[in-house]
C-alpha cells in the first residue's frame, strides 16, 4: 500500500510539472543542457518542456560577449529531446 501511494505521488508530481518558465532551473522533465558554445553561437539539447530554459541559456551566453542570441532552428532526436542552435550576432 505504501508503495502504491509513493508511485501515485511520483506520477502526480510528474504530471503537474509542465513547460518551464524562462527563469526556471532545469530538472528531470524540464531539461536543457549546453552541448557546445563559442563566440559564434551555442547549441543546446533540451526537452520540449525545457524550451524556455534553452532560450535563456542562449541569451545569457551571447550577452557575455556583447551579442544577441538569434535562433536558427532545431533538430528532433530519436528520443523526446531536441537540439537547438543559436548564432550570436552583433546588435
Phi, psi and omega per residue, in radians:
X1 nan -0.758 3.119
X2 -1.083 -0.649 3.137
X3 -1.131 -0.720 3.118
X4 -1.107 -0.715 3.121
X5 -1.137 -0.734 3.122
X6 -1.118 -0.790 3.122
X7 -1.112 -0.680 3.103
X8 -1.119 -0.742 3.129
X9 -1.102 -0.743 3.123
X10 -1.116 -0.760 3.139
X11 -1.084 -0.793 -3.118
X12 -1.168 -0.615 3.085
X13 -1.120 -0.756 3.124
X14 -1.121 -0.674 3.135
X15 -1.212 -0.546 -3.108
X16 -1.349 -0.277 -3.131
X17 -1.514 1.905 -3.127
X18 -1.824 -2.760 3.130
X19 -1.006 2.504 -3.123
X20 -1.264 2.760 2.976
X21 -1.629 2.911 -3.074
X22 -0.982 -0.688 -3.053
X23 -1.653 0.093 -3.121
X24 -1.257 2.724 3.015
X25 -1.584 2.527 3.124
X26 -1.089 2.553 3.015
X27 -2.375 -2.900 -3.034
X28 -1.274 -0.283 3.077
X29 -1.826 -0.799 -3.138
X30 -1.661 1.294 -3.016
X31 -1.831 2.640 3.071
X32 -2.728 2.120 -3.121
X33 -2.220 2.311 3.098
X34 -1.277 2.211 3.088
X35 -1.583 -0.787 -3.113
X36 -2.715 2.544 3.042
X37 -2.620 2.547 3.084
X38 -2.739 -2.944 -3.106
X39 -1.218 -0.282 -3.129
X40 -1.557 -0.523 -3.100
X41 3.056 -2.844 -3.083
X42 -2.610 2.526 3.092
X43 -2.153 2.257 -3.050
X44 -2.285 2.322 2.997
X45 -1.665 2.278 -3.087
X46 -2.616 2.757 3.025
X47 -1.423 2.924 3.106
X48 -1.135 -0.500 3.096
X49 -1.359 -0.259 -3.129
X50 -1.782 0.272 -3.074
X51 -1.036 -0.781 -3.117
X52 -1.177 -0.549 3.071
X53 -1.157 -0.727 3.115
X54 -1.073 -0.730 3.105
X55 -1.095 -0.703 3.116
X56 -1.128 -0.765 3.123
X57 -1.039 -0.706 3.109
X58 -1.157 -0.785 3.104
X59 -1.015 -0.809 -3.108
X60 -1.125 -0.744 -3.132
X61 -1.087 -0.881 -3.102
X62 -1.157 -0.572 3.119
X63 -1.134 -0.532 3.135
X64 -1.148 -0.372 3.101
X65 -1.931 0.280 3.050
X66 1.262 0.523 -3.129
X67 -2.242 3.015 3.107
X68 -1.820 2.483 3.085
X69 -1.453 2.204 3.114
X70 -2.055 2.069 -3.113
X71 -1.193 2.248 -3.110
X72 -1.859 -0.426 3.133
X73 2.604 3.124 -3.089
X74 -2.436 2.718 3.078
X75 -2.158 2.195 3.095
X76 -1.278 2.498 3.114
X77 -1.783 3.046 3.094
X78 -1.150 -0.559 3.094
X79 -1.568 -2.747 -3.088
X80 -1.431 -0.123 -3.046
X81 -1.573 2.860 -3.131
X82 -2.233 2.578 3.016
X83 -1.918 2.071 -3.113
X84 -1.930 2.599 -3.114
X85 -2.189 2.416 3.066
X86 -2.208 2.594 3.029
X87 -1.921 2.417 3.072
X88 -1.594 2.008 -3.098
X89 -2.052 2.601 3.062
X90 -1.183 2.642 -3.121
X91 -1.237 nan nan
